């Protein structure tokens, strides 16, 4: 059997990247130890199986040395008050996909003579962030930039509509918003909301936000707001916001408080808070009003001194099983309009720019295919549907 020479250091890179235990890998790839020790080389098919098992890019295994990965965004995830050990291959590859799209969009905008967006990092030096009233003012400033009223979500029907409205407002001011529950277009590689709910990659021309669509809609809107505030501070990051508790860093605490104020203004919440509000039904009622998850209302009540720590903990434990069911109900969900789903995954701002670039011969079809995960007639129909959507929006 013909074998393929592979640098053991590259194999070790793939093993480390996978996060899998050595015992699990040996069960799936019994001869792995021989390859790593340099005693034996794998066959082509064996190497393919190893790549699939570790979720490593197959072509990378032929490199003479382990690839140099770009710096990862700061990890602001927490789990049971401790930081997770590493990023999974699914998270790593999703960050890579978003970076590719962001880089293309930046080049396209600069070729068009676009100016940097002024709000990225605008809050970093703002002394108001150090006081509660100042952070509330920054939340108001963000809301004004998005052209949203303090009670903007009250007039909307449900969480889905509110999430779409917030995404559109963010895209309208120049932020790319992506959301999917899988890696790229690979429906077999599902993203785990317990690992991460989203991440943000800041850029002066094209800040990019990613939302894990496997999460519940009511949770996604807080992730959107949290990442939006990170854009204001020019700070990249990956988040899971366990129990809405930020990592123990100053920037995370500030971003969480501003995001909460943005979605659930203190003045409005205090106006509508009463004795019934501290109950499970009361919290749900307020959550429906503000179009956020009940946990956001409970956490907001705790932080504002309206809800006791014991009541918050009790509410969290009672509701955790229900939230798990809601998440599981989203897994594997299929159907609906394929092209509308693709526009949701890619965002209308990015989709519109890419379709325009293709129609103006400013990008090769093969590069458009790579950036979208679509090919041939599927991409052509996606382009037509995107243009139809844009015409409808203008109309």
C-alpha positions as CSV (number, residue, x, y, z in Angstrom):
1,X,0.0,0.0,0.0
2,X,1.4,3.4,-1.0
3,X,2.0,5.8,1.8
4,X,2.2,9.5,2.2
5,X,5.1,11.2,4.1
6,X,3.7,13.5,6.8
7,X,5.7,15.5,9.3
8,X,4.8,14.2,12.8
9,X,4.8,17.8,14.1
10,X,1.9,18.5,11.6
11,X,0.0,15.5,12.9
12,X,0.5,16.7,16.5
13,X,-0.8,20.1,15.5
14,X,-4.0,18.5,14.2
15,X,-4.3,16.4,17.3
16,X,-3.9,19.4,19.6
17,X,-6.3,21.4,17.5
18,X,-9.0,18.7,17.7
19,X,-9.2,18.8,21.5
20,X,-9.8,15.1,21.4
21,X,-8.3,12.7,24.0
22,X,-5.5,10.4,22.9
23,X,-7.5,7.3,23.8
24,X,-10.5,8.4,21.6
25,X,-8.2,9.1,18.7
26,X,-6.5,5.8,19.0
27,X,-9.9,4.1,18.9
28,X,-10.6,5.8,15.6
29,X,-7.1,5.8,14.1
30,X,-5.3,2.7,15.6
31,X,-1.9,3.3,13.9
32,X,-1.7,7.0,14.9
33,X,1.0,6.3,17.5
34,X,3.2,4.8,14.8
35,X,2.8,7.9,12.6
36,X,3.5,10.4,15.4
37,X,6.6,8.5,16.4
38,X,7.8,8.6,12.7
39,X,7.9,4.8,12.5
40,X,5.3,4.5,9.8
41,X,3.6,6.8,7.3
42,X,-0.2,6.7,6.7
43,X,-1.8,5.8,3.4
44,X,-3.8,8.5,1.5
45,X,-7.1,7.0,2.7
46,X,-5.8,6.7,6.3
47,X,-4.8,10.4,6.2
48,X,-8.2,11.4,4.9
49,X,-9.8,9.5,7.8
50,X,-7.5,11.2,10.3
51,X,-8.3,14.6,8.8
52,X,-12.1,13.9,9.1
53,X,-11.7,12.6,12.6
54,X,-9.7,15.6,13.8
55,X,-11.6,18.1,11.6
56,X,-8.3,19.4,10.3
57,X,-8.1,20.9,6.8
58,X,-6.9,18.0,4.7
59,X,-4.4,20.1,2.6
60,X,-2.7,21.4,5.8
61,X,-1.5,17.8,6.6
62,X,0.9,18.0,3.6
63,X,2.7,21.1,4.8
64,X,6.3,20.7,5.8
65,X,5.7,22.5,9.2
66,X,2.5,23.1,11.3
67,X,0.7,26.1,9.9
68,X,0.9,29.4,11.7
69,X,-2.6,30.4,12.8
70,X,-3.5,34.1,13.1
71,X,-4.0,35.4,16.6
72,X,-7.3,34.3,18.1
73,X,-9.8,36.9,19.5
74,X,-9.7,37.2,23.3
75,X,-11.7,34.4,25.1
76,X,-14.3,35.9,27.4
77,X,-16.2,32.6,27.9
78,X,-16.9,31.2,31.3
79,X,-18.3,27.9,32.5
80,X,-19.0,27.3,36.2
81,X,-16.8,30.4,37.0
82,X,-13.8,28.9,35.1
83,X,-12.6,29.6,31.6
84,X,-13.0,26.8,29.0
85,X,-9.7,25.1,28.0
86,X,-9.6,25.7,24.3
87,X,-11.5,26.5,21.1
88,X,-13.0,23.5,19.3
89,X,-12.2,23.0,15.6
90,X,-15.8,24.1,14.8
91,X,-15.2,27.4,16.5
92,X,-11.8,27.9,15.0
93,X,-13.0,27.2,11.5
94,X,-16.0,29.5,12.0
95,X,-13.7,32.3,13.0
96,X,-11.6,31.6,9.9
97,X,-14.6,31.8,7.6
98,X,-15.8,35.1,9.1
99,X,-12.3,36.5,8.8
100,X,-12.1,35.6,5.1
101,X,-15.5,37.4,4.5
102,X,-14.4,40.4,6.5
103,X,-11.1,40.7,4.7
104,X,-12.8,40.6,1.3
105,X,-15.5,43.1,2.3
106,X,-12.8,45.5,3.7
107,X,-10.9,45.4,0.4
108,X,-14.1,45.9,-1.6
109,X,-15.1,48.9,0.5
110,X,-11.6,50.5,0.3
111,X,-11.6,50.1,-3.5
112,X,-15.0,51.9,-3.5
113,X,-13.4,54.7,-1.6
114,X,-15.5,54.2,1.5
115,X,-14.5,55.9,4.8
116,X,-13.9,54.1,8.1
117,X,-17.0,53.8,10.2
118,X,-16.6,56.3,13.0
119,X,-18.1,54.4,16.0
120,X,-15.6,51.5,16.1
121,X,-13.6,52.0,19.3
122,X,-15.3,55.3,20.0
123,X,-16.2,54.3,23.5
124,X,-12.7,53.1,24.5
125,X,-11.5,56.5,25.8
126,X,-14.9,57.7,27.0
127,X,-14.5,58.5,30.7
128,X,-18.3,58.1,31.1
129,X,-17.9,54.3,31.0
130,X,-16.5,54.4,34.6
131,X,-19.8,55.5,36.1
132,X,-23.3,54.0,36.0
133,X,-24.9,57.1,34.6
134,X,-22.2,57.4,32.0
135,X,-22.7,53.8,30.9
136,X,-26.4,54.5,30.5
137,X,-25.5,57.5,28.4
138,X,-23.3,55.3,26.1
139,X,-26.3,52.9,25.7
140,X,-28.4,55.9,24.7
141,X,-25.7,57.0,22.2
142,X,-25.6,53.5,20.6
143,X,-29.4,53.4,20.4
144,X,-29.4,56.9,18.7
145,X,-26.7,55.7,16.2
146,X,-29.0,52.8,15.3
147,X,-32.0,55.1,15.1
148,X,-33.9,53.2,17.7
149,X,-36.2,54.5,20.4
150,X,-35.8,53.3,24.1
151,X,-39.0,51.2,23.7
152,X,-38.2,50.1,20.1
153,X,-38.9,46.5,20.8
154,X,-42.3,46.9,22.5
155,X,-44.0,47.5,19.1
156,X,-42.6,44.3,17.6
157,X,-44.5,41.1,17.6
158,X,-41.9,38.6,19.1
159,X,-38.3,37.8,19.6
160,X,-37.7,36.8,16.0
161,X,-39.0,40.1,14.7
162,X,-37.0,42.0,17.3
163,X,-33.8,40.1,16.5
164,X,-34.2,40.8,12.7
165,X,-34.9,44.5,13.4
166,X,-31.7,44.8,15.5
167,X,-29.6,43.0,12.9
168,X,-30.9,45.3,10.2
169,X,-30.2,48.4,12.3
170,X,-26.6,47.2,12.8
171,X,-26.1,46.4,9.1
172,X,-27.5,49.8,8.2
173,X,-24.6,51.5,10.1
174,X,-21.9,49.3,8.6
175,X,-21.6,46.2,10.8
176,X,-21.6,42.7,9.1
177,X,-23.8,40.3,11.0
178,X,-23.5,36.5,10.3
179,X,-25.5,33.8,11.9
180,X,-25.6,30.1,11.4
181,X,-25.7,26.9,13.5
182,X,-23.2,25.0,11.4
183,X,-19.6,25.5,10.2
184,X,-19.7,27.3,6.9
185,X,-22.2,25.4,4.7
186,X,-21.4,22.0,6.3
187,X,-24.6,20.8,8.0
188,X,-22.8,17.9,9.6
189,X,-20.7,20.2,11.7
190,X,-23.1,21.7,14.1
191,X,-22.1,24.6,16.5
192,X,-22.6,24.1,20.2
193,X,-24.2,27.2,22.0
194,X,-22.8,25.9,25.3
195,X,-19.3,26.4,23.8
196,X,-20.0,29.9,22.4
197,X,-22.9,32.1,21.7
198,X,-21.1,34.5,19.4
199,X,-18.0,36.5,18.7
200,X,-17.0,39.9,17.3
201,X,-14.1,40.9,15.1
202,X,-13.6,44.6,15.1
203,X,-12.3,46.6,12.1
204,X,-12.3,50.3,11.2
205,X,-14.1,49.6,7.9
206,X,-16.1,46.5,8.5
207,X,-16.7,45.2,12.0
208,X,-18.1,41.7,12.0
209,X,-20.4,40.0,14.4
210,X,-21.3,36.3,14.5
211,X,-24.3,34.8,16.3
212,X,-24.6,31.1,17.0
213,X,-28.0,30.3,15.5
214,X,-28.2,27.1,17.5
215,X,-29.0,29.3,20.5
216,X,-32.6,30.4,21.3
217,X,-33.9,33.5,19.6
218,X,-34.5,35.2,23.0
219,X,-30.9,34.6,24.0
220,X,-29.5,35.7,20.6
221,X,-30.7,39.3,21.0
222,X,-28.7,39.8,24.1
223,X,-25.6,38.4,22.4
224,X,-26.2,40.8,19.5
225,X,-26.4,43.7,21.9
226,X,-23.3,42.6,23.9
227,X,-21.2,42.3,20.7
228,X,-22.5,45.6,19.5
229,X,-21.1,47.3,22.6
230,X,-17.8,45.5,22.0
231,X,-17.7,47.1,18.6
232,X,-18.1,50.5,20.3
233,X,-15.1,49.7,22.5
234,X,-13.1,48.2,19.6
235,X,-12.6,45.0,21.5
236,X,-12.7,41.5,19.8
237,X,-13.9,38.6,21.8
238,X,-15.6,35.2,21.9
239,X,-18.5,34.8,24.4
240,X,-20.9,32.3,25.9
241,X,-22.2,34.5,28.8
242,X,-23.0,31.7,31.2
243,X,-26.0,32.9,33.3
244,X,-25.3,36.3,31.7
245,X,-22.2,36.6,34.0
246,X,-19.4,38.3,32.1
247,X,-15.8,37.2,32.4
248,X,-14.0,38.9,35.3
249,X,-12.5,41.7,33.2
250,X,-13.4,45.3,33.4
251,X,-14.3,45.5,29.7
252,X,-16.7,42.6,29.9
253,X,-18.5,43.9,32.9
254,X,-18.9,47.3,31.2
255,X,-20.2,45.8,28.0
256,X,-22.6,43.6,29.8
257,X,-24.1,46.5,31.7
258,X,-24.4,48.7,28.7
259,X,-26.0,45.9,26.6
260,X,-28.5,45.3,29.4
261,X,-29.3,49.0,29.6
262,X,-29.6,49.2,25.8
263,X,-32.2,46.3,25.7
264,X,-33.9,46.9,29.0
265,X,-33.5,50.6,30.0
266,X,-33.5,51.0,33.8
267,X,-36.1,53.7,33.9
268,X,-38.6,51.7,31.9
269,X,-38.0,48.5,33.9
270,X,-38.4,50.3,37.2
271,X,-41.6,51.9,35.9
272,X,-43.1,48.5,35.1
273,X,-41.7,46.5,38.0
274,X,-44.1,45.5,40.8
275,X,-44.6,42.8,43.4
276,X,-45.7,40.3,40.8
277,X,-42.5,41.0,38.7
278,X,-40.4,38.9,41.1
279,X,-42.4,35.8,40.3
280,X,-41.7,33.5,37.4
281,X,-44.8,34.7,35.5
282,X,-44.0,38.3,36.2
283,X,-40.5,37.9,34.8
284,X,-41.9,36.1,31.7
285,X,-44.3,39.0,31.2
286,X,-41.6,41.6,31.3
287,X,-39.4,39.4,29.0
288,X,-42.2,39.4,26.4
289,X,-42.6,43.1,26.7
290,X,-38.9,43.9,26.1
291,X,-38.3,41.0,23.6
292,X,-35.5,39.5,25.6
293,X,-35.1,36.2,27.4
294,X,-36.5,35.8,30.9
295,X,-33.0,35.3,32.1
296,X,-32.1,38.9,30.9
297,X,-35.0,40.3,32.9
298,X,-34.0,38.2,36.0
299,X,-30.4,39.2,35.7
300,X,-31.3,42.9,35.2
301,X,-33.6,42.7,38.3
302,X,-30.7,41.2,40.3
303,X,-28.2,43.8,39.2
304,X,-30.6,46.7,39.9
305,X,-31.5,45.4,43.3
306,X,-35.1,44.5,42.3
307,X,-34.6,40.8,42.7
308,X,-32.7,38.9,45.4
309,X,-29.8,36.6,44.7
310,X,-31.8,33.7,46.1
311,X,-34.8,34.5,43.9
312,X,-32.5,34.8,40.8
313,X,-30.8,31.5,41.5
314,X,-34.1,29.8,42.1
315,X,-35.5,31.2,38.8
316,X,-32.3,30.2,36.9
317,X,-32.4,26.6,38.2
318,X,-36.1,26.2,37.5
319,X,-35.8,27.5,33.9
320,X,-32.5,25.8,32.9
321,X,-34.2,22.6,31.8
322,X,-36.8,24.5,29.7
323,X,-34.0,26.5,28.0
324,X,-32.2,23.3,27.2
325,X,-35.3,21.9,25.6
326,X,-35.7,25.1,23.5
327,X,-32.1,24.8,22.3
328,X,-32.5,21.1,21.4
329,X,-35.7,22.0,19.6
330,X,-33.6,24.2,17.3
331,X,-31.0,21.5,16.5
332,X,-31.4,19.8,13.2
333,X,-34.3,22.2,12.3
334,X,-34.6,22.2,8.5
335,X,-37.1,23.4,5.9
336,X,-38.2,26.9,5.0
337,X,-36.8,28.9,2.1
338,X,-33.3,27.8,1.3
339,X,-32.2,31.2,-0.2
340,X,-33.8,33.2,2.7
341,X,-31.8,30.9,5.1
342,X,-28.6,31.7,3.2
343,X,-29.2,35.4,3.4
344,X,-29.8,35.1,7.1
345,X,-26.5,33.2,7.4
346,X,-24.6,35.7,5.4
347,X,-26.4,38.8,6.2
348,X,-28.0,41.1,3.6
349,X,-25.2,43.6,3.7
350,X,-22.5,41.1,2.8
351,X,-24.8,39.3,0.4
352,X,-25.6,42.5,-1.5
353,X,-22.0,43.5,-1.7
354,X,-20.9,40.1,-3.0
355,X,-23.6,39.9,-5.6
356,X,-22.8,43.4,-6.8
357,X,-19.1,42.5,-7.1
358,X,-19.9,39.4,-9.1
359,X,-22.2,41.2,-11.5
360,X,-19.6,43.9,-12.0
361,X,-16.8,41.3,-12.6
362,X,-14.9,42.5,-9.6
363,X,-14.7,39.1,-8.0
364,X,-14.2,35.7,-9.7
365,X,-17.1,33.2,-9.3
366,X,-14.7,30.7,-7.7
367,X,-14.0,33.2,-5.0
368,X,-17.7,34.0,-4.5
369,X,-18.3,30.3,-4.2
370,X,-15.6,30.0,-1.6
371,X,-17.0,32.9,0.5
372,X,-20.6,31.6,0.4
373,X,-20.2,27.8,0.2
374,X,-22.6,27.8,-2.8
375,X,-21.8,26.9,-6.3
376,X,-23.1,27.0,-9.9
377,X,-26.9,27.4,-10.4
378,X,-27.4,27.5,-6.6
379,X,-25.3,30.6,-6.3
380,X,-26.8,32.2,-9.4
381,X,-30.3,31.8,-8.0
382,X,-29.1,33.1,-4.6
383,X,-27.8,36.2,-6.4
384,X,-31.2,36.7,-8.2
385,X,-33.1,36.3,-4.9
386,X,-30.8,38.7,-3.1
387,X,-31.4,41.4,-5.8
388,X,-35.1,40.7,-5.6
389,X,-35.0,41.2,-1.8
390,X,-33.1,44.5,-2.2
391,X,-35.5,45.8,-4.8
392,X,-38.4,44.9,-2.4
393,X,-36.6,46.7,0.5
394,X,-36.2,49.9,-1.6
395,X,-39.8,49.6,-2.7
